[in-house]
């Protein structure tokens, strides 16, 4: 049996973060290859004429891609 050590996540749930291309709020995170992957919800803009398609405002990003806002 081997143990994998992962550092603690830098960001917490409901924390405002920014990244290249936008900003959002951390909704969840999970360990991923020795680091953390974060599900970030971006704020909704004005409704398009054709309506919303689905969860188009969620993006999965690695910890290295995020900055505290």
VMD Tcl script that draws the C-alpha trace (Angstrom):
set ca {
  {0.00 0.00 0.00}
  {1.33 3.45 -0.86}
  {0.21 6.81 0.41}
  {-0.16 9.80 -1.88}
  {0.39 13.14 -0.22}
  {-1.52 16.09 -1.62}
  {-1.11 19.61 -0.33}
  {-4.14 21.41 1.04}
  {-6.26 23.31 -1.49}
  {-5.39 27.00 -1.92}
  {-9.01 28.03 -2.51}
  {-12.16 27.23 -0.54}
  {-15.82 26.80 -1.42}
  {-17.69 30.01 -2.28}
  {-14.40 31.92 -2.73}
  {-14.24 34.50 -5.54}
  {-11.45 33.65 -8.00}
  {-10.18 34.99 -11.31}
  {-8.50 33.33 -14.28}
  {-7.56 34.15 -17.85}
  {-10.89 34.80 -19.51}
  {-13.01 35.63 -16.50}
  {-13.86 35.25 -12.88}
  {-16.22 33.20 -10.78}
  {-16.96 31.40 -7.53}
  {-15.52 28.03 -6.47}
  {-18.39 25.53 -6.24}
  {-16.36 22.34 -5.65}
  {-12.85 20.90 -5.85}
  {-11.17 17.52 -5.93}
  {-7.60 16.17 -5.93}
  {-6.14 15.71 -9.40}
  {-2.63 14.39 -10.14}
  {-0.96 15.83 -7.04}
  {-2.79 19.16 -7.19}
  {-6.45 20.32 -7.12}
  {-9.08 20.77 -9.82}
  {-11.78 23.38 -9.15}
  {-15.28 23.68 -10.58}
  {-15.82 27.43 -10.97}
  {-19.20 29.01 -11.70}
  {-19.02 32.17 -13.76}
  {-21.67 34.89 -13.30}
  {-24.54 34.88 -15.79}
  {-24.69 37.71 -18.28}
  {-27.76 39.05 -20.03}
  {-30.09 36.28 -21.27}
  {-29.54 35.64 -24.97}
  {-32.54 35.82 -27.31}
  {-32.59 32.04 -27.73}
  {-32.49 31.39 -23.95}
  {-30.05 29.44 -21.81}
  {-28.78 26.09 -23.04}
  {-27.61 24.61 -19.74}
  {-24.60 24.78 -17.42}
  {-22.61 26.95 -19.84}
  {-21.28 29.01 -16.95}
  {-19.28 26.23 -15.25}
  {-15.60 25.64 -15.97}
  {-13.16 23.07 -14.55}
  {-9.71 24.57 -13.90}
  {-6.46 23.46 -12.31}
  {-5.21 25.26 -9.23}
  {-2.32 26.84 -11.18}
  {-4.84 28.61 -13.45}
  {-6.61 30.44 -10.60}
  {-5.92 33.61 -8.63}
  {-7.75 34.95 -5.58}
  {-9.97 37.86 -6.60}
}
mol new
graphics top color blue
foreach p $ca { graphics top sphere $p radius 0.5 }
foreach p [lrange $ca 0 end-1] q [lrange $ca 1 end] { graphics top cylinder $p $q radius 0.2 }
display resetview
